[in-house]
């Protein structure tokens, strides 16, 4: 199924704009998993199985797996989500960006090796670096626009002049180009951080109903009400509000998955109060 179709159906079926980031850190795992040879997969699988009816997507972060030499666990985890929780799309958080054959290999890695439904990408090498992903009309292409980190303003807020002679921040120029020129298959989305709610609203005004992936809720301190007020689309959806640590490590005992479910439910209901 097309990524966007799956996403829209998950928004409706689970009444949820929550995206759970899967960022495994074994030092934070509960004690009973510490000695397991397959702890990364077991931990993430338990989180997924406890929360799948409460989310609109999952977002495994590739570096958290690769640094642990756990790419095999990532492959099996995505396959598990597709098999046991069909209809919940998986976004590979890789932030890839390169040119030529390398870009093509990155697309193959995301969509063929890992079986992801969408992937995060860095657009700053230009359209040709993204084209292999755009060509996959059935897959989601989620491009960095205005990120949640404090250093985002170092470059993303710099003033540029667009083709009409207007001066605007670079992130707005990026949003306009993607919405106008790159989204021919209607498979693009943008990353816009929760820690910059006003800028989030400016991006929404520029891109219409394009989905926005919003990191920064929870541990990074993003405000749920401000995110929903500024970022929702006309139908009250349009957002994938991502939380990782606040959900994954809500508990550290044998009932960690149940604690994660409770945290996910609390976030989902908090978001829905403002929709």
Backbone as CSV, one residue per row, in Angstrom:
resi,resn,N_x,N_y,N_z,CA_x,CA_y,CA_z,C_x,C_y,C_z
1,UNK,0.843,-1.199,0.000,0.000,0.000,0.000,0.878,1.248,0.000
2,UNK,0.420,2.286,-0.655,1.104,3.574,-0.679,1.300,4.091,0.751
3,UNK,2.487,4.644,1.025,2.765,5.154,2.363,1.699,6.138,2.819
4,UNK,1.326,7.072,1.958,0.367,8.088,2.366,-1.003,7.481,2.666
5,UNK,-1.399,6.471,1.911,-2.667,5.795,2.214,-2.608,5.130,3.582
6,UNK,-1.513,4.437,3.854,-1.356,3.786,5.158,-1.395,4.800,6.287
7,UNK,-0.712,5.930,6.082,-0.663,6.953,7.115,-2.047,7.514,7.386
8,UNK,-2.771,7.869,6.334,-4.109,8.436,6.528,-5.027,7.428,7.220
9,UNK,-4.924,6.172,6.841,-5.759,5.152,7.476,-5.395,4.966,8.943
10,UNK,-4.093,5.027,9.261,-3.670,4.877,10.658,-4.117,6.068,11.495
11,UNK,-4.026,7.282,10.933,-4.548,8.449,11.639,-5.997,8.215,12.069
12,UNK,-6.794,7.691,11.145,-8.222,7.516,11.404,-8.488,6.294,12.279
13,UNK,-7.901,5.160,11.915,-8.186,3.901,12.622,-7.797,3.982,14.090
14,UNK,-6.629,4.534,14.371,-6.136,4.593,15.750,-6.395,5.939,16.409
15,UNK,-7.069,6.847,15.685,-7.364,8.178,16.215,-6.116,8.789,16.836
16,UNK,-5.010,8.733,16.087,-3.719,9.059,16.680,-2.815,9.789,15.704
17,UNK,-2.112,10.790,16.228,-1.048,11.479,15.493,0.317,11.151,16.094
18,UNK,0.391,10.111,16.914,1.635,9.768,17.619,2.516,8.884,16.743
19,UNK,3.766,9.287,16.620,4.806,8.475,15.986,5.802,8.093,17.075
20,UNK,5.986,6.812,17.298,6.926,6.367,18.333,8.296,6.152,17.699
21,UNK,9.280,6.902,18.190,10.646,6.721,17.741,11.292,5.544,18.441
22,UNK,11.879,4.653,17.668,12.517,3.451,18.227,14.024,3.668,18.225
23,UNK,14.528,4.134,19.364,15.935,4.509,19.520,16.542,3.682,20.651
24,UNK,16.888,2.432,20.406,17.326,1.553,21.500,18.661,1.968,22.110
25,UNK,18.685,2.019,23.434,19.895,2.274,24.205,19.977,1.197,25.281
26,UNK,20.767,0.138,25.044,20.768,-1.011,25.955,21.034,-0.673,27.406
27,UNK,21.782,0.383,27.680,22.046,0.750,29.072,20.771,1.118,29.819
28,UNK,19.734,1.470,29.094,18.468,1.860,29.707,17.446,0.727,29.701
29,UNK,17.797,-0.423,29.157,16.872,-1.551,29.115,16.625,-2.084,30.529
30,UNK,15.471,-2.691,30.762,15.217,-3.309,32.072,16.189,-4.459,32.328
31,UNK,16.377,-4.741,33.595,17.418,-5.694,34.010,17.245,-7.061,33.373
32,UNK,16.008,-7.512,33.192,15.806,-8.873,32.699,16.219,-9.038,31.235
33,UNK,16.460,-7.913,30.524,16.927,-8.000,29.141,18.429,-7.781,29.001
34,UNK,19.076,-7.362,30.061,20.477,-6.961,29.957,21.376,-8.075,29.436
35,UNK,21.088,-9.303,29.774,21.967,-10.412,29.389,21.489,-11.167,28.144
36,UNK,20.430,-10.667,27.511,19.912,-11.347,26.329,20.780,-11.035,25.111
37,UNK,21.035,-12.043,24.296,21.802,-11.837,23.070,20.995,-11.109,22.002
38,UNK,19.696,-11.028,22.194,18.820,-10.374,21.217,18.010,-9.266,21.881
39,UNK,18.646,-8.574,22.818,17.926,-7.606,23.642,17.340,-6.465,22.823
40,UNK,18.064,-5.984,21.818,17.580,-4.846,21.039,16.255,-5.191,20.366
41,UNK,16.208,-6.346,19.706,14.970,-6.755,19.044,13.865,-7.012,20.063
42,UNK,14.177,-7.712,21.131,13.158,-8.055,22.121,12.562,-6.800,22.757
43,UNK,13.418,-5.831,23.058,12.937,-4.584,23.667,12.015,-3.844,22.704
44,UNK,12.481,-3.631,21.486,11.689,-2.862,20.526,10.403,-3.590,20.144
45,UNK,10.481,-4.896,19.990,9.275,-5.660,19.663,8.232,-5.512,20.755
46,UNK,8.657,-5.564,22.003,7.704,-5.429,23.113,7.047,-4.055,23.111
47,UNK,7.825,-3.014,22.826,7.260,-1.667,22.744,6.224,-1.600,21.631
48,UNK,6.585,-2.124,20.467,5.675,-2.101,19.321,4.383,-2.857,19.629
49,UNK,4.504,-4.060,20.159,3.322,-4.875,20.411,2.411,-4.245,21.462
50,UNK,2.977,-3.451,22.351,2.178,-2.813,23.402,1.502,-1.520,22.939
51,UNK,1.946,-0.958,21.812,1.475,0.378,21.435,0.870,0.466,20.042
52,UNK,0.849,-0.603,19.289,0.518,-0.534,17.860,-0.881,0.003,17.582
53,UNK,-1.806,-0.157,18.507,-3.164,0.351,18.285,-3.323,1.807,18.698
54,UNK,-2.224,2.424,19.139,-2.283,3.797,19.646,-1.476,4.783,18.809
55,UNK,-0.866,4.316,17.722,0.081,5.156,16.982,-0.333,5.272,15.518
56,UNK,0.279,6.252,14.836,0.083,6.364,13.391,1.307,5.883,12.626
57,UNK,2.435,5.664,13.331,3.659,5.216,12.663,4.724,4.898,13.699
58,UNK,5.748,4.183,13.224,6.972,3.968,14.006,8.148,4.545,13.233
59,UNK,9.172,4.976,13.989,10.325,5.625,13.379,11.622,5.093,13.998
60,UNK,12.097,3.933,13.541,13.395,3.449,14.037,14.536,4.323,13.521
61,UNK,15.461,4.658,14.420,16.607,5.505,14.079,17.785,4.596,13.750
62,UNK,18.254,4.648,12.507,19.191,3.638,12.024,20.511,3.646,12.789
63,UNK,20.989,4.818,13.216,22.284,4.884,13.904,22.248,4.141,15.230
64,UNK,21.099,4.152,15.902,21.001,3.446,17.173,21.164,1.937,16.994
65,UNK,20.762,1.435,15.860,20.932,0.014,15.566,22.334,-0.262,15.011
66,UNK,22.777,0.550,14.073,24.066,0.304,13.423,25.216,0.394,14.411
67,UNK,25.154,1.333,15.343,26.235,1.478,16.319,26.368,0.247,17.206
68,UNK,25.279,-0.499,17.340,25.270,-1.719,18.143,25.488,-2.973,17.293
69,UNK,25.797,-2.766,16.010,25.886,-3.884,15.058,24.581,-4.691,15.050
70,UNK,23.479,-3.965,15.123,22.165,-4.603,15.258,21.297,-4.352,14.021
71,UNK,21.920,-4.224,12.858,21.132,-4.031,11.644,20.184,-5.202,11.392
72,UNK,20.613,-6.403,11.739,19.740,-7.561,11.567,18.499,-7.430,12.441
73,UNK,18.673,-6.920,13.648,17.520,-6.695,14.525,16.569,-5.670,13.921
74,UNK,17.114,-4.656,13.267,16.278,-3.650,12.622,15.484,-4.261,11.469
75,UNK,16.122,-5.075,10.658,15.402,-5.747,9.576,14.263,-6.598,10.123
76,UNK,14.559,-7.379,11.163,13.527,-8.248,11.726,12.418,-7.451,12.400
77,UNK,12.777,-6.317,12.997,11.777,-5.487,13.663,10.789,-4.909,12.653
78,UNK,11.286,-4.380,11.550,10.388,-3.822,10.541,9.523,-4.922,9.940
79,UNK,10.113,-6.079,9.691,9.330,-7.209,9.179,8.251,-7.611,10.177
80,UNK,8.565,-7.572,11.458,7.587,-7.911,12.503,6.432,-6.916,12.505
81,UNK,6.740,-5.639,12.386,5.676,-4.629,12.360,4.749,-4.874,11.182
82,UNK,5.321,-5.123,10.023,4.497,-5.353,8.836,3.651,-6.622,8.968
83,UNK,4.217,-7.653,9.573,3.498,-8.924,9.674,2.423,-8.906,10.757
84,UNK,2.755,-8.344,11.909,1.855,-8.412,13.062,0.958,-7.187,13.204
85,UNK,1.378,-6.071,12.632,0.595,-4.836,12.758,0.473,-4.163,11.399
86,UNK,-0.085,-4.869,10.425,-0.187,-4.313,9.074,-1.005,-3.027,9.076
87,UNK,-0.568,-2.098,8.272,-1.258,-0.817,8.212,-0.614,0.261,9.052
88,UNK,0.352,-0.098,9.900,1.098,0.915,10.651,2.415,1.154,9.905
89,UNK,2.574,2.301,9.257,3.773,2.518,8.443,5.026,2.707,9.283
90,UNK,6.157,2.344,8.689,7.460,2.444,9.336,8.323,3.443,8.574
91,UNK,8.829,4.423,9.299,9.714,5.447,8.740,11.131,5.139,9.191
92,UNK,12.027,4.897,8.248,13.433,4.707,8.592,14.065,6.076,8.763
93,UNK,14.462,6.389,9.995,15.061,7.690,10.279,16.558,7.604,9.994
94,UNK,16.941,7.956,8.768,18.324,7.808,8.329,18.955,9.139,7.912
95,UNK,18.119,10.109,7.540,18.587,11.443,7.113,19.673,11.334,6.048
96,UNK,19.439,10.467,5.069,20.405,10.271,3.999,20.437,11.476,3.069
97,UNK,21.554,11.633,2.376,21.691,12.671,1.374,22.997,12.497,0.633
98,UNK,22.921,12.146,-0.645,24.132,11.963,-1.448,23.718,12.003,-2.905
99,UNK,24.662,11.773,-3.813,24.385,11.968,-5.233,24.609,10.677,-6.013
100,UNK,24.073,10.685,-7.239,24.360,9.628,-8.193,24.004,8.242,-7.695
101,UNK,24.930,7.308,-7.963,24.673,5.908,-7.620,24.577,5.707,-6.117
102,UNK,25.250,6.557,-5.342,25.165,6.425,-3.888,23.749,6.685,-3.394
103,UNK,23.108,7.710,-3.961,21.722,7.993,-3.589,20.824,6.817,-3.942
104,UNK,21.070,6.212,-5.098,20.277,5.061,-5.496,20.464,3.895,-4.529
105,UNK,21.697,3.684,-4.084,21.951,2.606,-3.130,21.290,2.897,-1.780
106,UNK,21.280,4.154,-1.374,20.592,4.494,-0.136,19.090,4.202,-0.251
107,UNK,18.510,4.471,-1.411,17.091,4.158,-1.612,16.857,2.652,-1.545
108,UNK,17.755,1.891,-2.169,17.645,0.432,-2.110,17.785,-0.063,-0.675
109,UNK,18.715,0.507,0.058,18.903,0.133,1.462,17.618,0.340,2.258
110,UNK,17.023,1.526,2.128,15.843,1.854,2.930,14.648,0.999,2.563
111,UNK,14.399,0.859,1.260,13.136,0.271,0.821,13.216,-1.222,0.525
112,UNK,14.375,-1.692,0.107,14.510,-3.109,-0.219,15.140,-3.888,0.935
113,UNK,16.297,-3.421,1.421,16.928,-4.157,2.522,16.066,-4.110,3.778
114,UNK,15.687,-2.895,4.187,14.982,-2.771,5.455,13.464,-2.864,5.313
115,UNK,12.950,-2.637,4.123,11.511,-2.730,3.933,10.732,-1.584,4.531
116,UNK,11.373,-0.418,4.682,10.696,0.742,5.259,9.636,1.275,4.298
117,UNK,8.636,1.928,4.862,7.588,2.565,4.069,7.944,3.994,3.706
118,UNK,8.870,4.586,4.456,9.304,5.957,4.218,10.697,6.109,4.809
119,UNK,11.368,7.200,4.422,12.712,7.445,4.930,12.904,8.950,5.086
120,UNK,13.669,9.342,6.111,14.010,10.747,6.270,15.270,11.058,5.464
121,UNK,15.289,12.256,4.861,16.352,12.636,3.948,16.761,14.084,4.175
122,UNK,18.011,14.384,3.808,18.537,15.741,3.857,18.479,16.322,2.445
123,UNK,17.713,17.402,2.216,17.518,17.904,0.857,18.603,18.859,0.369
124,UNK,19.620,19.119,1.180,20.517,20.239,0.884,21.547,19.950,-0.203
125,UNK,21.555,18.729,-0.748,22.357,18.463,-1.936,21.550,18.659,-3.215
126,UNK,20.287,19.002,-3.087,19.473,19.290,-4.249,18.630,18.120,-4.715
127,UNK,17.797,18.414,-5.704,16.789,17.444,-6.138,17.397,16.152,-6.652
128,UNK,18.525,16.219,-7.383,19.065,14.979,-7.943,19.459,13.994,-6.858
129,UNK,19.796,14.492,-5.659,20.144,13.596,-4.561,18.925,12.905,-3.974
130,UNK,17.747,13.440,-4.249,16.487,12.915,-3.719,15.707,12.141,-4.772
131,UNK,16.062,12.323,-6.035,15.259,11.759,-7.117,15.053,10.251,-7.024
132,UNK,16.075,9.456,-6.653,15.820,8.004,-6.558,14.722,7.655,-5.563
133,UNK,14.553,8.490,-4.555,13.498,8.271,-3.567,12.161,8.774,-4.101
134,UNK,12.169,9.949,-4.741,10.944,10.499,-5.314,10.353,9.568,-6.360
135,UNK,11.222,8.828,-7.050,10.751,7.916,-8.090,9.898,6.785,-7.533
136,UNK,10.051,6.495,-6.254,9.253,5.441,-5.620,7.934,6.044,-5.142
137,UNK,6.983,6.114,-6.039,5.728,6.798,-5.739,4.983,6.188,-4.563
138,UNK,5.250,4.904,-4.282,4.553,4.216,-3.200,5.186,4.460,-1.840
139,UNK,6.367,5.091,-1.820,7.108,5.276,-0.572,7.085,6.745,-0.133
140,UNK,7.231,6.957,1.173,7.267,8.298,1.714,8.663,8.892,1.669
141,UNK,8.742,10.168,1.295,10.002,10.915,1.204,9.891,12.075,2.189
142,UNK,10.568,11.967,3.326,10.383,12.904,4.431,11.655,13.735,4.580
143,UNK,11.549,15.009,4.240,12.714,15.866,4.050,12.886,16.864,5.188
144,UNK,14.128,17.015,5.633,14.425,17.976,6.692,14.079,19.385,6.223
145,UNK,13.352,20.105,7.065,12.987,21.482,6.746,13.460,22.429,7.848
146,UNK,12.883,22.274,9.042,13.327,23.085,10.189,13.402,22.156,11.392
147,UNK,14.603,21.791,11.786,14.799,20.727,12.761,14.677,21.237,14.189
148,UNK,14.631,20.313,15.138,14.288,20.654,16.523,15.484,21.052,17.377
149,UNK,16.701,20.881,16.869,17.893,21.143,17.689,18.182,22.631,17.801
150,UNK,18.886,23.069,18.880,19.186,24.491,19.056,19.971,25.092,17.894
151,UNK,20.830,24.316,17.253,21.633,24.837,16.159,20.906,24.963,14.841
152,UNK,19.617,24.633,14.809,18.873,24.709,13.559,18.962,26.099,12.929
153,UNK,18.949,27.118,13.783,18.945,28.492,13.267,20.265,28.887,12.617
154,UNK,21.346,28.147,12.875,22.642,28.521,12.318,22.590,28.650,10.802
155,UNK,21.893,27.740,10.142,21.801,27.754,8.683,20.356,27.866,8.193
156,UNK,19.440,27.176,8.859,18.081,27.080,8.340,17.319,28.402,8.377
157,UNK,17.743,29.328,9.247,17.077,30.623,9.336,17.753,31.709,8.502
158,UNK,18.839,31.389,7.817,19.514,32.394,6.992,18.583,32.898,5.899
159,UNK,18.648,34.195,5.613,17.787,34.778,4.591,18.322,34.477,3.197
160,UNK,17.415,34.101,2.318,17.759,33.865,0.915,16.739,34.603,0.050
161,UNK,17.034,34.703,-1.232,16.120,35.339,-2.181,15.576,34.275,-3.116
162,UNK,14.266,34.181,-3.197,13.673,33.148,-4.057,13.589,33.630,-5.502
163,UNK,13.020,32.793,-6.372,12.985,33.100,-7.801,12.126,34.314,-8.128
164,UNK,11.259,34.723,-7.189,10.427,35.901,-7.389,11.025,37.158,-6.774
165,UNK,12.237,37.022,-6.230,12.899,38.170,-5.630,12.513,38.440,-4.194
166,UNK,11.783,37.506,-3.570,11.375,37.684,-2.180,12.456,37.188,-1.232
167,UNK,12.661,37.912,-0.135,13.598,37.486,0.904,12.841,36.665,1.945
168,UNK,13.370,35.495,2.237,12.714,34.606,3.194,13.742,33.676,3.814
169,UNK,13.423,33.084,4.979,14.355,32.132,5.587,14.552,30.916,4.696
170,UNK,15.740,30.337,4.769,16.064,29.192,3.925,15.069,28.056,4.116
171,UNK,14.646,27.789,5.370,13.743,26.664,5.590,12.416,26.874,4.871
172,UNK,11.958,28.121,4.765,10.726,28.376,4.030,10.929,28.164,2.530
173,UNK,12.101,28.548,2.029,12.419,28.307,0.620,12.420,26.809,0.329
174,UNK,13.021,26.034,1.232,13.033,24.580,1.088,11.605,24.035,1.055
175,UNK,10.772,24.492,1.980,9.383,24.020,2.035,8.647,24.339,0.740
176,UNK,8.829,25.532,0.219,8.137,25.934,-1.008,8.579,25.099,-2.200
177,UNK,9.884,24.874,-2.331,10.398,24.094,-3.460,9.855,22.669,-3.426
178,UNK,9.887,22.064,-2.247,9.430,20.682,-2.137,7.937,20.589,-2.453
179,UNK,7.148,21.507,-1.890,5.707,21.468,-2.121,5.357,21.741,-3.581
180,UNK,6.082,22.639,-4.213,5.742,23.061,-5.575,6.327,22.155,-6.643
181,UNK,7.584,21.738,-6.460,8.322,21.101,-7.555,8.651,19.623,-7.335
182,UNK,8.777,19.185,-6.096,9.263,17.835,-5.839,8.156,16.841,-5.527
183,UNK,6.959,17.320,-5.284,5.904,16.466,-4.728,4.942,15.965,-5.801
184,UNK,5.473,15.661,-6.977,4.626,15.224,-8.075,3.848,13.960,-7.789
185,UNK,4.417,13.062,-6.983,3.738,11.815,-6.636,2.948,11.921,-5.329
186,UNK,2.920,13.122,-4.764,2.221,13.326,-3.485,2.751,12.385,-2.410
187,UNK,4.069,12.175,-2.412,4.666,11.271,-1.425,5.675,11.967,-0.530
188,UNK,5.673,13.307,-0.531,6.627,14.061,0.290,5.992,14.496,1.611
189,UNK,6.848,14.616,2.621,6.500,15.186,3.910,7.728,15.969,4.391
190,UNK,7.556,16.766,5.430,8.639,17.593,5.933,8.869,17.344,7.411
191,UNK,10.138,17.447,7.832,10.503,17.402,9.243,10.538,18.826,9.767
192,UNK,9.713,19.096,10.763,9.625,20.432,11.354,9.551,20.275,12.872
193,UNK,10.524,20.800,13.592,10.670,20.504,15.004,9.624,21.138,15.896
194,UNK,9.247,20.403,16.940,8.253,20.880,17.903,8.755,22.057,18.714
195,UNK,10.075,22.230,18.790,10.640,23.298,19.604,10.556,24.664,18.932
196,UNK,10.053,24.706,17.693,9.899,25.965,16.958,8.444,26.068,16.454
197,UNK,7.454,26.223,17.352,6.054,26.139,16.922,5.631,27.234,15.945
198,UNK,6.175,28.436,16.071,5.783,29.491,15.142,6.264,29.173,13.732
199,UNK,7.500,28.685,13.642,8.020,28.299,12.327,7.232,27.127,11.755
200,UNK,6.780,26.244,12.630,5.933,25.134,12.204,4.663,25.658,11.534
201,UNK,4.061,26.672,12.127,2.869,27.278,11.538,3.146,27.932,10.204
202,UNK,4.319,28.554,10.076,4.685,29.178,8.800,4.845,28.129,7.709
203,UNK,5.449,26.988,8.062,5.599,25.908,7.087,4.238,25.363,6.688
204,UNK,3.359,25.154,7.653,2.017,24.654,7.342,1.318,25.578,6.349
205,UNK,1.447,26.874,6.539,0.790,27.817,5.637,1.337,27.720,4.214
206,UNK,2.598,27.321,4.076,3.232,27.244,2.764,2.921,25.947,2.020
207,UNK,2.695,24.854,2.753,2.636,23.529,2.102,1.251,22.901,2.111
208,UNK,0.242,23.605,2.577,-1.101,23.035,2.571,-1.219,21.826,3.473
209,UNK,-1.757,20.729,2.948,-2.025,19.560,3.780,-0.893,18.545,3.796
210,UNK,0.286,18.899,3.294,1.420,17.975,3.325,1.706,17.525,4.759
211,UNK,1.924,16.232,4.997,2.224,15.776,6.359,3.519,16.378,6.894
212,UNK,3.523,16.644,8.188,4.691,17.175,8.878,5.089,16.202,9.985
213,UNK,6.326,15.721,9.924,6.889,14.886,10.989,7.521,15.818,12.007
214,UNK,7.048,15.731,13.249,7.418,16.718,14.265,8.133,16.033,15.431
215,UNK,9.474,16.052,15.423,10.220,15.570,16.590,10.324,16.676,17.636
216,UNK,10.737,16.288,18.834,10.993,17.286,19.867,9.987,17.325,20.989
217,UNK,8.938,16.482,20.929,7.996,16.361,22.047,8.616,15.444,23.093
218,UNK,8.356,15.732,24.356,8.870,14.852,25.409,10.205,15.336,25.928
219,UNK,11.257,14.544,25.717,12.555,14.853,26.307,13.116,16.189,25.845
220,UNK,12.773,16.619,24.604,13.296,17.881,24.095,12.438,19.082,24.476
221,UNK,11.283,18.839,25.081,10.519,19.921,25.677,9.512,20.604,24.784
222,UNK,9.202,20.043,23.618,8.200,20.651,22.758,6.826,20.663,23.401
223,UNK,6.044,21.702,23.111,4.731,21.886,23.722,3.639,21.321,22.812
224,UNK,2.870,20.377,23.318,1.876,19.682,22.511,0.831,20.649,21.972
225,UNK,0.285,21.491,22.830,-0.770,22.409,22.380,-0.270,23.318,21.265
226,UNK,0.937,23.867,21.424,1.478,24.772,20.410,1.726,24.048,19.095
227,UNK,2.190,22.809,19.181,2.435,22.025,17.963,1.130,21.775,17.222
228,UNK,0.111,21.323,17.922,-1.156,21.015,17.263,-1.794,22.282,16.716
229,UNK,-1.784,23.338,17.487,-2.404,24.589,17.044,-1.737,25.130,15.776
230,UNK,-0.434,25.053,15.720,0.297,25.618,14.595,0.457,24.654,13.420
231,UNK,0.449,23.334,13.702,0.831,22.396,12.669,-0.263,21.557,12.066
232,UNK,-1.429,21.497,12.670,-2.462,20.610,12.147,-2.947,21.098,10.785
233,UNK,-3.391,20.155,9.979,-3.984,20.489,8.692,-5.459,20.841,8.896
234,UNK,-6.124,21.212,7.820,-7.503,21.686,7.934,-8.435,20.638,8.516
235,UNK,-8.111,19.360,8.293,-8.983,18.293,8.809,-8.601,17.838,10.214
236,UNK,-7.666,18.543,10.858,-7.270,18.198,12.217,-6.219,17.126,12.314
237,UNK,-5.679,16.697,11.179,-4.619,15.685,11.174,-3.351,16.336,10.616
238,UNK,-2.668,15.664,9.692,-1.518,16.263,9.029,-0.212,16.203,9.793
239,UNK,-0.215,15.608,10.987,0.982,15.594,11.822,1.370,14.173,12.211
240,UNK,2.676,13.951,12.307,3.234,12.760,12.941,4.086,13.291,14.082
241,UNK,3.540,13.312,15.269,4.207,13.907,16.420,5.031,12.825,17.103
242,UNK,6.334,12.984,17.028,7.247,11.903,17.416,7.737,12.054,18.848
243,UNK,7.707,10.950,19.554,8.285,10.872,20.893,9.066,9.568,20.990
244,UNK,10.261,9.632,21.539,11.103,8.441,21.646,11.358,8.099,23.099
245,UNK,12.303,8.809,23.721,12.735,8.452,25.070,11.606,8.481,26.094
246,UNK,10.711,9.463,25.990,9.646,9.587,26.987,8.715,8.379,26.969
247,UNK,8.635,7.692,25.834,7.812,6.493,25.725,8.632,5.240,25.971
248,UNK,9.774,5.114,25.300,10.576,3.890,25.410,11.002,3.603,26.833
249,UNK,11.353,4.650,27.557,11.935,4.467,28.890,11.022,5.022,29.981
250,UNK,9.714,4.952,29.706,8.743,5.376,30.717,8.798,4.485,31.949
251,UNK,9.237,3.248,31.782,9.423,2.330,32.898,10.678,1.514,32.677
252,UNK,11.269,1.016,33.736,12.502,0.224,33.587,12.429,-1.124,34.300
253,UNK,11.206,-1.557,34.606,11.022,-2.857,35.235,10.489,-3.878,34.248
254,UNK,10.042,-4.988,34.757,9.504,-6.039,33.912,8.267,-5.587,33.147
255,UNK,7.594,-4.545,33.662,6.387,-4.029,33.014,6.687,-2.830,32.119
256,UNK,7.922,-2.745,31.575,8.321,-1.577,30.790,7.411,-1.349,29.589
257,UNK,6.944,-2.414,28.956,6.090,-2.255,27.778,4.736,-1.670,28.165
258,UNK,4.209,-2.086,29.311,2.948,-1.519,29.770,3.113,-0.035,30.123
259,UNK,4.276,0.317,30.683,4.549,1.729,30.974,4.648,2.531,29.684
260,UNK,5.258,1.944,28.669,5.332,2.615,27.372,3.937,2.816,26.786
261,UNK,3.092,1.811,26.931,1.718,1.946,26.437,0.999,3.086,27.151
262,UNK,1.150,3.154,28.463,0.493,4.218,29.223,0.987,5.591,28.776
263,UNK,2.291,5.721,28.534,2.840,6.998,28.084,2.345,7.356,26.691
264,UNK,2.225,6.359,25.822,1.715,6.594,24.471,0.261,7.022,24.512
265,UNK,-0.529,6.351,25.321,-1.943,6.699,25.459,-2.100,8.112,25.995
266,UNK,-1.279,8.463,26.985,-1.345,9.815,27.550,-1.016,10.861,26.490
267,UNK,0.024,10.602,25.673,0.392,11.556,24.630,-0.694,11.631,23.563
268,UNK,-1.214,10.481,23.140,-2.270,10.491,22.132,-3.467,11.311,22.596
269,UNK,-3.891,11.080,23.833,-5.070,11.787,24.343,-4.791,13.264,24.533
270,UNK,-3.562,13.603,24.928,-3.186,15.008,25.073,-3.254,15.714,23.721
271,UNK,-2.721,15.083,22.702,-2.769,15.652,21.344,-4.224,15.827,20.902
272,UNK,-5.019,14.813,21.119,-6.407,14.845,20.635,-7.247,15.900,21.319
273,UNK,-6.875,16.293,22.529,-7.614,17.363,23.198,-7.513,18.681,22.447
274,UNK,-6.445,18.865,21.687,-6.221,20.144,21.005,-6.527,20.097,19.516
275,UNK,-6.975,18.956,18.999,-7.224,18.830,17.575,-8.521,19.509,17.151
